[in-house]
Amino acid sequence: MKSKRSDIRGDLFGMKWKMRIGFWNVRTLREYGKLKQVEEEMTNYKMDIMGLSETRWKGNGEIKTQNGNLLMFSGAGAGIEHRSGVGILMNKEARRSLMERSPISERIILARFKTKIHKLTIIQCYAPTETTDNNMKEKFYQQLHETITAVHKRDVIIVMGDMNAKIGSDNEGLERVMGRHGIGNMNENGELFSELCASCELVIGGTAFPRKTLHKVSSVSPDNKTENQIDHIAISKSFRRSLLDVRKEKLI
């Protein structure tokens, strides 16, 4: 299992803060002991906040764990099969900084935090796959766009998760959105995601750092040869310099 991790810092008027944020496509949280495993991995990698995709929990709400962490979740409604689902798991310190929360849908959840400098809004996503019906894709990206544009203008915005989007390394015409350190070739989902980032003034963090391929690949195609970079973290363009690092970690 793999996750993406990023280090964020702020530096304004002599005040500094640093936060480690990551996300993980957990496939499901319905298995016994899976949430505990996720907590252990968050602790092992010293993450303050971990976004979760494909939790497969229904409804929405929050759970305070025995370790004092807080899990917010948003899933499908009653009468619908256990599918999709997103969540945000945070440690005690992040929980104390939590200001607002909003379960948008089974694919989008938002949390807003107070930091020493700026407010921080995190939007965790689980995007439709490349082969999903176009109407569902359009609905997802429209809802995500509306969620981002409704955020307070001065907030640091981070959009992250399993976007199922291949971005590639060719950033011609997209220099303000992405760097040249992606892998593979852009697909239709990549076009949708890059267009969203352009319209919302976000930068795709994983393309900005010259990492080894093993620290970028998040999935392998059925041919067991083609390596894909489909999980992404994007940050407000005005706070791009606050992003210290983005890399994939291999989890148990």
CORURGI-V755809 format. One record per residue. N is the residue number from 0. RES is the residue in three letters. SS is DSSP state (H for helix, E for strand, - for the rest). BURIAL is b if it has 9 or more other ideal C-beta (glycine too) atoms within 8 Angstrom, else e. Layout:
# CORURGI-V755809
n = {N,N}
res = {RES,RES}
ss = {SS,SS}
burial = {BURIAL,BURIAL}
This chain:
# CORURGI-V755809
n = {0,1,2,3,4,5,6,7,8,9,10,11,12,13,14,15,16,17,18,19,20,21,22,23,24,25,26,27,28,29,30,31,32,33,34,35,36,37,38,39,40,41,42,43,44,45,46,47,48,49,50,51,52,53,54,55,56,57,58,59,60,61,62,63,64,65,66,67,68,69,70,71,72,73,74,75,76,77,78,79,80,81,82,83,84,85,86,87,88,89,90,91,92,93,94,95,96,97,98,99,100,101,102,103,104,105,106,107,108,109,110,111,112,113,114,115,116,117,118,119,120,121,122,123,124,125,126,127,128,129,130,131,132,133,134,135,136,137,138,139,140,141,142,143,144,145,146,147,148,149,150,151,152,153,154,155,156,157,158,159,160,161,162,163,164,165,166,167,168,169,170,171,172,173,174,175,176,177,178,179,180,181,182,183,184,185,186,187,188,189,190,191,192,193,194,195,196,197,198,199,200,201,202,203,204,205,206,207,208,209,210,211,212,213,214,215,216,217,218,219,220,221,222,223,224,225,226,227,228,229,230,231,232,233,234,235,236,237,238,239,240,241,242,243,244,245,246,247,248,249,250,251}
res = {MET,LYS,SER,LYS,ARG,SER,ASP,ILE,ARG,GLY,ASP,LEU,PHE,GLY,MET,LYS,TRP,LYS,MET,ARG,ILE,GLY,PHE,TRP,ASN,VAL,ARG,THR,LEU,ARG,GLU,TYR,GLY,LYS,LEU,LYS,GLN,VAL,GLU,GLU,GLU,MET,THR,ASN,TYR,LYS,MET,ASP,ILE,MET,GLY,LEU,SER,GLU,THR,ARG,TRP,LYS,GLY,ASN,GLY,GLU,ILE,LYS,THR,GLN,ASN,GLY,ASN,LEU,LEU,MET,PHE,SER,GLY,ALA,GLY,ALA,GLY,ILE,GLU,HIS,ARG,SER,GLY,VAL,GLY,ILE,LEU,MET,ASN,LYS,GLU,ALA,ARG,ARG,SER,LEU,MET,GLU,ARG,SER,PRO,ILE,SER,GLU,ARG,ILE,ILE,LEU,ALA,ARG,PHE,LYS,THR,LYS,ILE,HIS,LYS,LEU,THR,ILE,ILE,GLN,CYS,TYR,ALA,PRO,THR,GLU,THR,THR,ASP,ASN,ASN,MET,LYS,GLU,LYS,PHE,TYR,GLN,GLN,LEU,HIS,GLU,THR,ILE,THR,ALA,VAL,HIS,LYS,ARG,ASP,VAL,ILE,ILE,VAL,MET,GLY,ASP,MET,ASN,ALA,LYS,ILE,GLY,SER,ASP,ASN,GLU,GLY,LEU,GLU,ARG,VAL,MET,GLY,ARG,HIS,GLY,ILE,GLY,ASN,MET,ASN,GLU,ASN,GLY,GLU,LEU,PHE,SER,GLU,LEU,CYS,ALA,SER,CYS,GLU,LEU,VAL,ILE,GLY,GLY,THR,ALA,PHE,PRO,ARG,LYS,THR,LEU,HIS,LYS,VAL,SER,SER,VAL,SER,PRO,ASP,ASN,LYS,THR,GLU,ASN,GLN,ILE,ASP,HIS,ILE,ALA,ILE,SER,LYS,SER,PHE,ARG,ARG,SER,LEU,LEU,ASP,VAL,ARG,LYS,GLU,LYS,LEU,ILE}
ss = {-,E,E,E,E,E,E,E,E,E,E,E,-,-,E,E,E,E,E,E,E,E,E,E,E,-,-,-,-,-,-,-,-,H,H,H,H,H,H,H,H,H,H,H,-,-,-,-,E,E,E,E,E,-,-,-,-,E,-,E,E,E,E,E,-,-,-,-,-,E,E,E,E,E,-,E,-,-,-,-,-,-,-,-,-,E,E,E,E,E,-,H,H,H,H,H,H,E,E,E,E,E,E,-,-,-,-,E,E,E,E,E,E,E,-,-,-,-,E,E,E,E,E,E,E,E,-,-,-,-,-,-,-,H,H,H,H,H,H,H,H,H,H,H,H,H,H,H,H,-,-,-,-,-,-,E,E,E,E,E,E,E,-,-,-,-,-,-,-,-,-,-,-,-,-,-,-,E,-,-,-,-,-,-,-,-,-,H,H,H,H,H,H,H,H,H,H,H,H,-,-,E,E,E,H,H,H,-,-,-,-,-,H,H,H,-,-,-,E,E,-,-,-,-,-,-,E,E,-,-,E,E,E,E,E,E,H,H,H,H,H,H,E,E,E,E,E,E,E,E,-,-}
burial = {b,b,b,b,b,b,b,b,b,b,e,e,e,e,b,e,b,b,b,b,b,b,b,b,b,b,e,b,b,e,e,e,e,b,b,e,b,b,b,e,b,b,e,e,b,e,b,b,b,b,b,b,b,b,b,b,b,b,e,e,e,e,e,e,b,e,e,e,b,b,b,b,b,b,b,b,e,e,e,e,e,b,e,b,b,b,b,b,b,b,b,e,e,b,b,e,b,b,e,e,b,e,b,b,e,b,b,b,b,b,b,b,b,e,b,e,e,b,b,b,b,b,b,b,b,b,b,b,e,e,e,e,e,e,e,b,b,e,e,b,b,e,b,b,b,e,b,b,e,e,b,e,e,e,b,b,b,b,b,b,b,b,b,b,b,b,b,b,b,e,b,e,e,b,e,e,b,b,b,e,b,b,b,b,e,b,b,e,b,b,b,b,b,b,e,b,b,b,e,b,e,b,b,b,b,b,b,b,b,e,b,e,e,e,e,b,b,b,e,e,b,e,e,e,e,e,b,b,b,b,b,b,b,b,b,b,b,e,b,b,e,b,b,e,e,b,b,b,b,e,e,e}
